[in-house]
Amino acid sequence: MSATDREITLITGASAGIGYHLAKRLAAAGDTVIVLGRRRAPLDALAADIHRAGGRAYVAVADVTDLEGMAAALEQVVADTGPVTRLIANAGGGKPTFIDRFSVDDARQTWRVNLDGTLHSVAYVLADMRAARSGHLVFMGSIAAARGLPTAAAYSAAKAGVARFAESMAVDCQAAGIDVTLLEPGFVTKPGKRVKWPRMSMERATRDMAAAIIRRRPYWRGPRRLIFAAWVLRLLPSRAYNRLLAGRGRS
């Protein structure tokens, strides 16, 4: 892709949170963005904001756990924009895992949206990127992948899976001319709320992530102090780690 070409950027999970704000930043940087999510109203509002700011945005309504539905929702959009050149597999999240009311369905759904959603998104764009011998895959991981967090068994496992998937894809995609970026944010505070340690503001998080995406850096993790704390926690023996974090999960 030449410097004068626009990236055609597909962002999943773009109706709220990090995906929503990344879409605005990347559109402002010149990307043509395709915002995908399950709820049309916030996606339409996001696209309208981008258009008013002079950017280009298209809306696709789909659930990333449904590969056929996602492909159908994107068919007409991609006919207008051309093939996706940058994927941001951002759709994720999930419910806490509680041992006193353990839910297989909640855990399985957390895995589906994070792992199946990532897999389906890559499956949709990979053939075109390989044919063009260029492209950019961006994976939304989490600091939760570093070690199992309390009341986050399903989520930590899912994000660890995303991280290892991204790292393997980076190795395999190198010869195909496809760049891979793994983003691993810590706790991000919603706009308008007070930012307290160990959280970082949505503005700062998405500013730094957008810069890493545009530069096609292999990794981005933040904030630095939290990354250092996670590194220290990884070094702790299991018994010490368990005692330190016991009771610190969500209620």
C-alpha positions in Angstrom: 0.0 0.0 0.0 1.4 3.4 -1.0 1.4 6.4 1.3 -1.4 8.0 -0.7 -3.7 5.0 -0.3 -6.3 4.8 2.5 -6.5 1.9 4.8 -9.8 0.1 4.7 -10.1 -0.7 8.4 -12.7 -3.1 9.8 -13.2 -2.6 13.6 -15.4 -5.2 15.4 -17.1 -4.4 18.6 -17.3 -0.7 17.6 -20.6 0.3 19.1 -19.0 1.2 22.5 -15.8 1.4 24.5 -12.3 1.1 23.0 -13.6 0.1 19.5 -15.8 3.2 19.3 -13.0 5.6 20.2 -10.4 3.8 18.1 -12.7 4.2 15.1 -12.8 8.0 15.6 -9.1 8.2 15.9 -8.3 6.1 12.9 -10.8 7.9 10.7 -9.3 11.2 11.7 -5.9 9.7 10.7 -7.2 9.0 7.2 -8.5 5.4 7.4 -11.8 4.5 5.8 -13.4 2.7 8.7 -16.1 -0.1 8.7 -17.6 -0.2 12.2 -19.2 -3.5 13.0 -21.3 -4.4 16.1 -24.6 -5.8 17.1 -26.4 -2.5 17.8 -27.3 -0.3 14.8 -28.2 2.9 16.6 -24.7 3.6 18.3 -23.0 2.6 15.1 -25.0 5.0 13.0 -24.3 7.7 15.5 -20.6 6.9 15.4 -20.5 7.0 11.6 -22.4 10.3 11.6 -19.8 11.8 14.0 -17.0 10.6 11.7 -18.7 12.0 8.6 -19.2 15.4 10.3 -15.5 15.5 11.1 -14.6 14.9 7.5 -13.9 11.2 7.7 -15.3 8.1 5.9 -17.3 5.5 7.8 -19.5 2.5 6.9 -21.8 0.5 9.2 -22.2 -3.2 9.4 -24.6 -4.8 11.9 -23.6 -8.4 12.9 -22.5 -10.7 15.7 -18.9 -11.8 15.4 -19.8 -15.2 16.7 -21.8 -15.8 13.5 -19.4 -16.0 10.6 -22.0 -16.3 7.9 -24.0 -13.5 9.3 -20.9 -11.3 9.6 -19.9 -12.0 6.0 -23.5 -11.2 4.8 -23.5 -7.9 6.7 -20.2 -6.9 5.2 -20.9 -8.0 1.6 -22.4 -4.7 0.3 -20.1 -2.5 2.4 -16.9 -4.1 1.0 -18.4 -3.9 -2.5 -18.3 -0.1 -1.9 -15.0 0.2 -0.1 -12.9 -2.5 -1.6 -11.2 -5.3 0.4 -10.3 -4.8 4.1 -6.7 -3.9 4.4 -6.6 -3.6 8.2 -8.6 -5.6 10.7 -9.0 -4.6 14.4 -10.4 -7.7 16.0 -11.7 -5.7 19.0 -15.0 -7.4 20.0 -14.6 -9.0 23.4 -15.6 -8.8 27.0 -17.6 -11.2 29.1 -19.1 -11.9 32.5 -17.2 -12.6 35.7 -16.6 -16.2 36.7 -17.9 -16.9 40.2 -17.4 -20.3 41.9 -20.5 -20.0 44.1 -22.8 -19.5 41.0 -20.6 -21.0 38.3 -22.2 -20.7 34.9 -21.0 -22.8 32.0 -23.1 -20.7 29.6 -21.5 -17.4 30.7 -18.0 -18.9 30.4 -18.7 -20.4 27.1 -20.1 -17.1 25.7 -17.0 -15.2 27.0 -14.9 -17.7 25.0 -17.1 -17.4 22.0 -17.0 -13.6 21.7 -13.3 -13.3 22.3 -12.0 -16.4 20.6 -14.6 -17.3 17.9 -15.1 -13.6 17.2 -11.3 -13.2 16.6 -11.2 -16.3 14.5 -14.2 -15.3 12.4 -12.8 -11.8 11.8 -9.5 -13.2 10.6 -11.1 -15.8 8.4 -13.1 -13.0 6.7 -10.1 -10.9 5.7 -7.2 -13.3 5.4 -7.7 -14.6 1.9 -7.8 -11.0 0.4 -4.7 -10.0 2.4 -2.8 -13.0 1.2 -3.8 -12.4 -2.4 -2.6 -8.7 -2.0 0.5 -9.8 -0.1 -0.2 -7.0 2.3 -2.4 -6.2 5.2 -2.6 -5.6 8.9 -4.1 -7.8 11.6 -4.7 -6.1 15.0 -5.7 -8.2 18.0 -7.3 -6.9 21.2 -5.7 -8.7 24.0 -5.6 -7.7 27.7 -3.4 -7.5 30.7 -5.7 -10.3 32.0 -3.8 -12.7 29.8 -0.6 -12.3 31.9 -1.9 -14.5 34.7 -5.3 -15.7 35.9 -7.1 -12.9 37.6 -9.7 -13.4 40.4 -13.3 -13.9 39.2 -12.0 -13.7 35.6 -11.2 -17.3 34.8 -13.1 -17.4 31.5 -11.9 -13.9 30.5 -8.3 -14.5 31.4 -8.3 -17.8 29.6 -9.9 -16.2 26.5 -7.5 -13.3 26.3 -4.5 -15.7 26.8 -5.8 -17.6 23.8 -6.1 -14.4 21.8 -2.5 -13.5 22.7 -1.1 -16.9 21.7 -3.2 -16.8 18.5 -1.8 -13.4 17.6 1.8 -14.4 18.3 1.5 -17.5 16.1 -0.2 -15.5 13.3 2.7 -13.0 13.4 5.2 -15.8 12.7 3.1 -17.3 9.9 2.1 -14.0 8.3 5.5 -12.5 8.0 6.4 -14.2 4.7 2.9 -13.2 3.3 3.6 -9.5 3.8 0.9 -9.2 6.5 1.8 -7.3 9.7 0.4 -8.3 13.1 -0.2 -6.1 16.2 -1.2 -7.3 19.6 -2.7 -4.7 21.9 -2.8 -5.5 25.6 -4.4 -2.7 27.6 -5.0 -2.8 31.3 -8.1 -1.3 33.0 -9.6 1.5 31.0 -12.0 4.1 32.5 -15.0 5.3 30.5 -15.0 8.9 29.4 -16.3 11.3 32.0 -15.4 9.2 35.0 -12.5 9.8 37.4 -9.4 8.0 36.5 -7.7 6.2 39.5 -4.8 3.8 39.6 -4.5 1.2 38.2 -6.8 2.5 35.4 -6.0 4.7 32.4 -8.3 7.1 30.7 -10.1 6.1 27.5 -8.5 9.1 25.8 -4.9 8.2 26.7 -5.5 4.4 26.0 -7.0 4.9 22.5 -4.5 7.6 21.6 -1.6 5.3 22.4 -3.2 2.3 20.8 -4.0 4.2 17.6 -0.4 5.4 17.4 0.8 1.8 17.7 -1.7 0.6 15.1 -0.7 3.3 12.6 3.0 2.5 13.0 2.2 -1.2 12.8 4.1 -2.0 16.0 4.1 -5.7 16.9 3.0 -5.0 20.5 1.5 -2.3 22.7 0.9 -2.7 26.4 -0.1 -0.1 28.9 0.0 1.7 31.2 3.6 1.1 32.0 3.2 0.9 35.8 0.5 -1.7 35.5 2.6 -3.7 33.0 5.5 -3.7 35.5 3.1 -4.8 38.3 1.8 -7.6 36.1 5.4 -8.7 35.4 6.1 -8.8 39.1 3.0 -10.9 39.7 4.0 -13.4 37.1 7.2 -14.0 39.0 5.5 -14.8 42.3 5.2 -18.5 43.3 1.6 -19.8 43.0 0.9 -19.9 46.7 2.1 -16.3 47.2 0.1 -15.1 44.2 -3.1 -16.9 45.4 -2.8 -15.4 48.9 -2.2 -11.9 47.5 -5.1 -11.8 45.2 -7.6 -13.8 47.2 -10.9 -11.9 47.6 -9.8 -9.1 45.2 -12.2 -10.1 42.4 -15.6 -8.7 41.5 -18.5 -9.3 43.9 
